Amino acid sequence: MHGLWSRPGIKSAIIALIALIALVPIVTWAVRSPGSRSLQVNPQHAPSQSAQPQLHRGLYSSAVTDSSGHLDVNQTLAQTVAVHADTYYYLIWDRNPRTTSQPATATQGVSQDRWDKLPSFAAQAAKKGIKVVVYLVPPSESVESTYRPFGWNYEKWFRSIGTVAVTHPAIVGIAMDDISSNFAEAGSPPGKFTLSTLMQMRDAARSTAPWMRFYALVYGQDVIGATRVLPSFRAAVDGIIYAFAGPGQIRHARQNTTDAQGLASTTARIRAVTGCAGLSQCWQADFKPAARTSVTKSVHASTSLLPARASRRLSIALADDRSGSDGTTYSVKLTLNGKAITTSRQTRKDGASVFTASVPASSGSNRVTLGLDITKSAVGRALAVFVDSVDLASGGGVTHLLQGSGTSWSFATAPGAQWSVVKPLQLITMFYCSRFGIEADTPGAADVGYVNQLIPQLRQVVQQHLADGVVAYRLNVTGTRHSLYEGDTNNFNVVRALYTGLASASTS
């Protein structure tokens, strides 16, 4: 080889060939003009839509930083690997978490530092088998002038993250904090998201990285009860991160990291209204708030069942987002060829109701109608009812009627009520390893004793498929406790033991 290199003309030819080869990636990943914002993506580099592991073991904002809040990429990823997490939620915030002020004040350059280091973080994460979800904060938690580099231009944030993900496909999603409190049902008030703007943000990321998932951070009261808002923006997101902060959240009780009871039960409740029972779609019947305390609103869905010679058993499962005794009730009516069907009711483990009825033998088609009638609605209360399975059992097996199987459905609604077809949402349960600022003087808040009480419930959540994963909020990976934002250092070993066990279970 050395002799060949020394021949006249060969050296120049080889150099030219190397230069030409070096240009190939540039051509493959060529960015068009800023106006088109289009990238040519190598399909081999793009993760599939199902690339996110079912058993999702995450860390959120568990960073190793210096005193100014600047990120140490290598040490943060080393601790992520050490705790056996498989996903890191990469927070970009214009606050320095290592501050004793409450709330943390905007800091020049912190978010810019995180943005600048995102490519190197994603590159190193890929080498370690860690997936990255970029975590952004809404206007209520940032200052437009210091939330660098894009301020409150969230469409630009999403598009730019998608652009980075093209060459760093370890980035599989984008999460937005506290969408519910920054959401407006209609119109475009300054600083508020709408369904339209959220969909534009999501689509901006997918214009370059079509595999990108969009997650919304929600609390219990955002999904269940009088203040729930998830049905209004569900169509824009692919998953939710349920932040468990006390069992009373669904009833709008004060958030806390002292009462560990209820994590599994509330996760199951939320799964029932977001999971579509594992199917690729389900129905959402949405009833808007009533103008008075007594009102009648109805939705109906009807279909012609497949003919059969023997009698069959029809079952329909429904879940709703009521918080209990909130004053709103509804009735469920099933009819066969216009005549009421007698049903029996059972409760599923996630709280959903399953209505079953016998369908008599017939040689022809039978039209079955499902009706939901609101009989009383408290002023200002909305209600969503979810139909996640319609099954017809016979001697030959089960026919799933909800998703078609040759069956078409027609829908009818009254004013103030509507049907829509919705997709299942990925559900990640977040548990706190660091106290809230309001609990600064609360002994034991989110410390090792609290986390130890959560562990059996987190295992239950995973084992019973109530959620697609878990994520630890601000696990202390520094070994020191600089501020209230950094939790008990003993939590690290507790969470590592949990994640080690979950990782082993997922591969066994």
C-alpha positions in Angstrom: 0.0 0.0 0.0 2.8 2.4 0.8 4.4 1.8 -2.6 1.1 2.4 -4.4 0.6 5.7 -2.5 4.0 6.9 -3.7 3.3 6.5 -7.5 2.7 9.7 -9.5 -1.0 10.7 -9.9 -2.3 7.9 -7.6 -2.1 10.1 -4.5 -4.1 12.8 -6.1 -6.7 10.4 -7.4 -7.2 8.7 -4.0 -7.6 12.1 -2.3 -10.2 13.1 -4.9 -12.1 9.8 -4.3 -12.1 10.3 -0.6 -13.4 13.8 -0.9 -16.2 12.5 -3.2 -17.2 9.8 -0.7 -17.2 12.4 2.1 -19.8 14.4 0.2 -22.3 11.5 0.0 -23.8 12.0 3.5 -24.1 15.7 2.8 -26.1 14.9 -0.3 -28.2 12.3 1.4 -29.1 14.6 4.3 -29.2 17.8 2.3 -31.3 20.5 3.9 -33.3 22.5 1.4 -33.9 26.2 1.6 -35.4 27.4 4.9 -38.7 28.0 3.2 -39.2 24.3 2.3 -37.8 22.8 5.5 -37.6 19.4 4.0 -34.9 16.7 4.6 -34.1 13.5 2.7 -34.2 10.8 5.4 -32.4 7.6 5.1 -35.0 4.9 6.0 -32.4 2.8 7.7 -31.8 5.6 10.2 -35.4 6.2 11.0 -36.9 4.3 14.0 -40.3 2.7 13.3 -43.5 4.0 15.0 -43.3 1.0 17.4 -39.7 1.6 18.3 -40.5 2.9 21.8 -40.1 0.0 24.2 -43.3 -1.2 25.9 -41.5 -1.3 29.2 -40.4 2.3 29.4 -38.0 3.0 32.3 -37.3 6.7 32.2 -35.5 9.6 34.0 -36.8 13.1 33.8 -34.6 16.1 34.5 -32.1 14.0 36.4 -29.1 15.9 35.2 -25.6 16.4 36.5 -24.8 20.1 36.1 -22.4 22.7 37.3 -23.4 25.5 39.6 -24.6 27.7 36.7 -26.9 24.9 35.5 -24.8 23.9 32.5 -25.1 20.2 31.6 -22.5 17.5 32.0 -23.4 15.2 29.1 -21.1 12.3 30.0 -21.9 12.1 33.7 -25.7 12.5 33.2 -25.7 9.6 30.7 -23.4 7.5 32.9 -25.9 7.8 35.8 -28.8 7.0 33.4 -27.1 3.8 32.5 -26.2 3.0 36.1 -29.8 3.2 37.2 -30.9 0.9 34.3 -33.1 3.5 32.6 -33.7 3.1 28.9 -35.1 6.6 28.2 -34.0 10.1 29.2 -36.4 13.1 29.2 -34.1 15.9 28.2 -35.4 19.1 29.9 -34.8 22.4 28.1 -35.8 25.1 30.5 -34.7 28.7 31.1 -34.3 28.1 34.8 -31.4 26.8 36.8 -32.8 23.9 38.8 -29.9 24.2 41.3 -31.2 27.3 43.0 -32.7 27.7 46.4 -35.1 30.4 45.2 -38.7 29.3 44.8 -39.8 29.4 42.1 -36.5 29.3 40.2 -35.8 32.5 38.3 -35.1 32.8 34.6 -31.4 32.4 33.9 -29.7 33.7 30.8 -28.1 30.9 28.7 -29.4 27.8 30.5 -31.8 26.8 27.8 -29.4 27.8 25.1 -26.8 25.5 26.7 -29.2 22.6 26.7 -30.2 23.2 23.1 -26.6 23.4 22.0 -25.7 20.1 23.7 -28.8 18.2 22.4 -27.0 16.7 19.4 -24.0 15.5 21.4 -26.3 14.2 24.1 -28.4 12.3 21.6 -25.2 10.9 19.9 -23.8 9.6 23.2 -27.2 8.3 24.3 -27.5 6.2 21.1 -24.1 4.6 21.8 -25.4 3.5 25.2 -28.8 2.3 24.0 -30.7 5.2 25.6 -33.6 6.9 23.8 -34.2 10.6 24.2 -37.5 12.5 24.7 -36.9 16.3 24.5 -39.0 18.0 27.2 -40.2 21.5 26.7 -42.0 23.9 29.0 -45.0 26.1 28.1 -45.3 29.9 28.4 -46.6 29.7 32.0 -43.2 28.3 33.0 -40.8 30.3 30.9 -39.9 33.9 29.9 -40.1 34.5 26.2 -36.9 36.5 26.0 -34.8 34.0 28.0 -36.3 30.7 26.7 -33.6 30.4 24.0 -33.2 29.9 21.2 -36.8 30.0 20.0 -38.8 31.7 22.8 -42.5 30.8 22.6 -42.3 29.9 18.9 -43.1 26.3 19.7 -43.7 25.3 16.1 -40.1 26.3 15.4 -39.0 24.3 18.5 -40.7 21.2 17.2 -39.5 21.6 13.6 -35.9 22.2 14.8 -36.0 19.1 17.1 -37.2 17.1 14.2 -34.3 18.3 12.1 -31.8 17.3 14.8 -33.5 13.9 15.1 -32.9 13.1 11.5 -29.2 12.7 12.1 -29.7 11.6 15.8 -32.6 9.1 15.7 -32.2 8.3 19.4 -34.5 11.3 19.8 -37.9 9.6 19.6 -40.3 12.1 21.0 -41.1 15.6 22.4 -42.9 16.2 25.6 -44.7 19.4 26.7 -45.2 20.2 30.3 -48.5 21.3 31.7 -50.4 21.6 28.4 -53.8 21.5 30.3 -53.2 24.8 32.2 -51.9 26.4 29.0 -54.8 25.2 26.7 -57.7 27.2 25.4 -60.8 25.4 24.1 -61.3 27.9 21.3 -59.7 31.0 19.8 -56.0 31.8 20.0 -55.4 33.9 23.1 -51.8 35.0 23.6 -49.7 32.3 25.4 -52.3 29.6 25.0 -52.3 26.4 23.0 -55.2 25.2 21.0 -55.9 21.9 19.3 -54.9 23.5 16.0 -51.6 24.9 17.3 -50.7 21.6 19.0 -51.3 19.7 15.8 -49.2 22.2 13.9 -46.4 21.7 16.4 -46.6 17.9 16.1 -46.7 18.0 12.3 -43.7 20.4 12.2 -41.6 17.8 14.0 -42.9 15.0 11.8 -42.2 16.9 8.6 -38.6 15.8 9.0 -38.8 13.0 11.6 -42.0 11.1 10.9 -41.5 8.7 13.8 -41.6 11.5 16.4 -44.1 11.0 19.2 -45.8 13.9 21.1 -46.4 13.5 24.8 -48.4 15.7 27.1 -47.6 16.0 30.8 -51.0 15.8 32.7 -52.2 15.5 36.2 -55.2 13.5 37.4 -57.6 16.3 37.3 -56.7 17.0 33.6 -58.0 13.5 32.7 -60.7 12.7 35.2 -63.4 14.9 36.8 -64.9 18.3 36.4 -61.8 20.1 35.1 -60.7 17.4 32.7 -59.5 18.8 29.4 -57.6 15.9 27.7 -60.6 15.0 25.4 -60.2 18.4 23.8 -56.6 18.0 22.7 -56.3 14.2 22.6 -56.2 14.1 18.8 -52.9 16.1 18.8 -50.9 13.8 21.1 -49.6 10.2 21.0 -49.2 9.7 24.7 -49.5 11.2 28.1 -47.2 11.4 31.1 -49.3 11.0 34.2 -47.6 12.8 37.1 -48.9 11.1 40.3 -48.9 13.6 43.1 -51.3 12.2 45.6 -54.5 10.1 45.4 -56.8 13.1 45.8 -55.6 14.8 42.6 -58.5 13.5 40.6 -60.8 15.3 43.1 -58.6 18.4 42.7 -57.0 18.0 46.1 -53.7 19.8 46.7 -50.8 18.0 45.1 -48.4 16.2 47.4 -45.4 13.9 47.5 -46.2 12.6 51.0 -49.2 10.3 50.4 -48.1 7.4 48.2 -51.4 5.5 48.2 -53.4 5.3 45.1 -50.8 5.4 42.4 -51.9 2.0 40.9 -55.6 2.7 41.2 -55.5 6.1 39.6 -53.2 4.9 36.8 -55.8 2.1 36.1 -58.6 4.7 36.1 -56.7 6.8 33.6 -55.8 3.8 31.5 -59.5 3.0 31.1 -60.2 6.2 29.4 -57.1 6.5 27.3 -56.1 2.9 26.3 -58.9 1.7 24.0 -58.5 -1.7 25.7 -55.5 -2.4 23.5 -57.3 -1.9 20.2 -56.1 0.4 17.5 -59.1 2.8 18.0 -62.2 3.3 20.1 -65.1 5.8 20.4 -65.3 8.9 22.4 -68.8 10.4 23.2 -68.2 13.9 24.4 -70.9 15.9 26.2 -70.3 19.6 26.6 -71.3 21.4 29.8 -75.0 21.9 30.3 -76.7 25.2 30.3 -78.9 24.2 33.2 -78.9 21.4 35.9 -81.4 19.2 34.1 -80.9 18.4 30.4 -81.2 15.6 27.9 -78.4 15.0 25.4 -78.0 11.8 23.4 -75.6 10.0 21.2 -76.4 6.8 19.3 -74.4 4.3 17.3 -76.0 1.6 15.2 -75.0 -1.3 13.0 -76.3 -4.4 11.3 -74.8 -7.5 13.0 -73.6 -10.4 11.0 -76.2 -13.1 10.5 -76.0 -16.2 12.5 -78.1 -19.3 13.1 -77.4 -19.7 16.8 -77.9 -17.2 19.6 -75.0 -15.0 20.4 -73.7 -12.9 23.3 -73.2 -9.2 22.8 -70.8 -7.3 25.1 -70.0 -3.6 25.1 -67.5 -2.0 27.5 -67.7 1.7 28.5 -65.5 3.9 30.7 -66.1 7.6 31.6 -64.2 10.4 33.0 -66.4 11.3 36.0 -64.7 11.7 39.3 -67.4 10.0 41.3 -70.3 11.9 42.8 -70.0 15.0 40.6 -73.7 15.2 39.8 -73.5 13.9 36.3 -75.2 10.7 35.3 -76.1 8.9 32.1 -78.0 5.9 31.0 -77.0 3.2 28.6 -79.5 1.7 26.2 -79.2 -1.2 23.9 -81.8 -2.1 21.3 -82.2 -4.9 18.8 -84.3 -4.0 15.8 -85.8 -1.2 17.7 -86.6 -3.2 20.9 -84.8 -2.8 24.2 -82.4 -5.5 25.1 -82.0 -6.7 28.7 -78.4 -6.3 29.8 -76.3 -7.4 32.8 -73.5 -5.2 34.0 -70.1 -6.1 35.4 -67.1 -3.9 36.4 -63.7 -4.4 34.9 -60.6 -4.2 37.1 -59.8 -0.7 35.6 -63.3 0.6 36.6 -64.9 0.3 33.1 -68.4 -1.2 32.9 -69.2 -4.1 30.7 -72.8 -4.6 29.5 -73.7 -8.0 28.1 -76.9 -9.2 26.4 -78.2 -12.2 24.5 -78.9 -11.8 20.8 -81.5 -14.3 19.8 -81.0 -16.7 16.9 -81.9 -15.2 13.5 -81.3 -16.0 9.9 -81.0 -12.4 8.9 -79.2 -9.2 10.0 -80.1 -7.6 13.2 -79.6 -3.9 13.8 -78.2 -3.1 17.2 -78.2 0.4 18.5 -76.2 1.7 21.4 -77.6 4.8 23.0 -76.1 7.1 25.7 -78.5 9.6 27.2 -77.4 12.2 29.7 -80.2 12.5 32.3 -78.6 15.1 34.6 -75.6 17.3 34.3 -74.2 19.7 36.8 -73.7 23.2 35.5 -70.3 23.6 33.9 -69.5 19.9 33.9 -68.4 18.1 30.8 -68.4 14.4 30.4 -66.7 11.9 28.0 -67.8 8.3 27.7 -65.4 5.9 25.9 -66.5 2.7 24.2 -63.5 0.5 23.9 -65.0 -2.8 22.8 -68.1 -4.2 21.1 -67.8 -7.9 20.8 -70.2 -10.6 19.5 -69.5 -14.1 20.9 -70.8 -17.3 19.3 -69.8 -20.9 19.0 -67.4 -19.9 16.3 -65.5 -17.4 18.4 -65.6 -13.7 18.9 -66.3 -11.0 16.3 -64.9 -7.6 17.2 -67.5 -5.1 15.9 -65.9 -1.9 17.1 -63.2 -1.8 14.5 -65.2 -3.0 11.5 -64.7 -6.7 10.7 -67.0 -6.0 7.7 -69.4 -4.0 9.9 -70.2 -0.4 9.4 -71.6 1.9 12.0 -73.7 5.1 11.7 -73.7 7.8 14.4 -76.3 10.2 15.5 -76.0 13.1 18.0 -77.9 15.8 19.7 -76.7 19.4 20.1 -74.0 19.6 22.7 -72.9 16.0 22.2 -70.7 14.2 19.6 -69.1 11.0 18.7 -65.5 10.8 17.5 -63.1 7.9 16.8 -59.9 8.2 18.9 -56.7 6.3 19.1 -55.1 4.7 22.2 -52.6 6.9 24.0 -49.4 5.6 25.3 -49.4 6.1 29.1 -46.3 6.7 31.2 -46.7 7.0 34.9 -44.4 9.6 36.5 -43.4 9.3 40.2 -41.7 11.9 42.2 -38.2 11.5 43.7 -38.0 15.1 44.7 -40.3 17.2 46.8 -42.4 20.1 45.5 -41.3 23.5 46.5 -44.4 24.0 48.6 -43.2 21.0 50.7 -39.8 22.6 51.5 -40.5 22.1 55.3 -42.4 18.8 55.0 -40.3 15.9 56.5 -40.1 12.9 54.3 -41.7 14.4 51.2 -40.5 12.4 48.2 -37.7 10.9 50.3 -36.7 7.3 50.3 -39.5 6.2 52.6 -42.1 7.7 50.2 -40.5 6.1 47.1 -40.3 2.7 48.9 -44.1 2.9 49.3 -44.5 3.6 45.6 -42.4 0.6 44.5 -45.0 -2.2 44.9 -47.6 0.0 43.0 -45.1 0.7 40.2 -44.5 -3.0 39.8 -48.3 -3.6 39.7 -48.7 -0.9 37.1 -46.2 -2.6 34.8 -47.2 -6.2 35.5 -50.9 -5.5 34.9 -50.2 -3.5 31.8 -51.9 -0.5 33.3 -49.2 1.7 31.8 -46.5 1.5 29.1 -43.8 2.5 31.5 -42.7 4.6 34.4 -40.4 7.7 34.7 -38.7 9.1 37.8 -39.0 12.8 38.4 -35.7 14.4 39.4 -34.0 11.4 40.7 -30.9 12.6 42.5 -27.9 11.3 40.5 -25.4 13.8 41.8 -24.8 12.2 45.2 -25.3 15.6 46.9 -28.3 17.7 47.9 -27.6 21.2 46.7 -31.2 22.4 46.7 -34.9 21.5 47.2 -35.0 20.5 43.6 -32.6 17.6 44.2 -34.2 14.7 46.1 -33.0 12.2 48.7 -29.6 10.7 47.6 -30.8 7.3 48.9 -33.5 7.2 46.3 -31.0 6.3 43.6 -30.4 2.8 45.0 -34.1 2.3 45.4 -35.0 3.2 41.8 -32.0 1.3 40.5 -33.3 -1.8 42.2 -36.7 -1.2 40.7 -35.4 -0.6 37.2 -33.0 -3.5 37.3 -35.9 -5.8 38.1 -38.2 -4.3 35.4 -35.4 -4.6 32.9 -34.9 -8.3 33.7 -38.6 -9.0 33.5 -38.8 -7.4 30.1 -36.1 -9.7 28.7 -37.2 -12.9 30.4 
